[in-house]
Amino acid sequence: MAASADRLTLSAVERLAEAAGAAILAIYNQDFDVTHKDDSSPVTAADHAAEDIIVAGLRALDPTIPIVAEESMAKGQGPAAVGRVFWLVDPLDGTKEFIRRNGDFTVNIALIEDGKPVLGVVYAPARAKLYGGIMGSTAERRDLAVGAAAVPIRVRRADEKALVAVASKSHRTPETDIYLNSLPISDSRAAGSSLKFCLVAEGSADIYPRFGPTMEWDTAAGDAVLRAAGGAVITFDGKALVYGKAGFTNPHFLARGDVPLSLLLR
C-alpha cells in the first residue's frame, strides 16, 4: 500500500509501534548492556531491535518513502536526500528513562510532508499507552492494558491565570525555569520522552517549553499528535516548527495547547 496521512496508514503504523514496543519490553525486563554513541548519548540493544522492526515495516508499507531513523543516522546510514515526504523514527525516545526503568520512554514514528508532521504515533510500552494523530483529522489515545477502544483527545482551554506546565525529566535547563517563572504557572510536572507532547494533547497540561538540543526524530511524532489535537509546536519567534532541516536539528521550541500566544511570547 502507499503510505499517506489517512486512517489505514495510521493503523499500520500503530501496529508497528506496538511490535517495536514488545521488543523493547522483552529487553527492559532483563539485564542489558548500555553503550554510548559518538555524541555520548546512551544506546541499548532495545534501541536497535525496535528500529529494525520499524524500518522493515515502513519499507514494506511503502518502499518509496525515505526513512530517517535515529540509530541508522548515528551510524551514517541515513538517506542521501529525503525530498518532500519522509518518515522520522525514534525507536526508543527516552533511553535514559529506559535505563532508569521509570517507564517514561516511547516509540516515535512520524510521516512528514512538506515540512509538516502530518501523521504520528507515540507508544509508551511500559505504560501501555498509545497515542496517534492525523493532522487536520483526528487525535486519539488507547489504553492497551485494559483493551480499551481509542478515545478522542483534544487540548484544553487554558486558565490564563493558572497554567499547567510539563518539562523534561532528564534535560531541564535554567532557561526553562526562567521562562516558566515569567508565566502564571499553577502546577508543573516532569515527564520523559514524547509523553510531554501527549500530556498537552490530551489536556493534562497547557505548555511544554524546551530550551536545549533536540533532533527532529525526538519531536515529530509528538508534534503530529499535538497538532491533530488542536495544539501547536512553535519556535520562540512564533513560527511553526518545521522538519527536514539541515542536520535534522531543532531550535528551542514551545509546545502549547489552547493558550494565547500573547501570554506565552512577550
RAUR-V995174 format. One record per helix or strand of 3 or more residues. SS is the DSSP state (hx for helix, st for strand). FROM is the first residue (numbers start at 1). TO is the last residue. If there is no record, write none. Layout:
ss,from,to
SS,FROM,TO
SS,FROM,TO
//
This chain:
ss,from,to
hx,7,28
st,34,36
st,42,44
hx,45,61
st,66,69
hx,70,74
st,85,93
hx,95,100
st,106,113
st,116,124
st,129,134
st,138,143
hx,144,146
st,163,168
hx,174,181
st,185,191
hx,195,201
st,207,210
hx,216,228
st,232,235
hx,246,248
st,253,256
hx,261,264
//
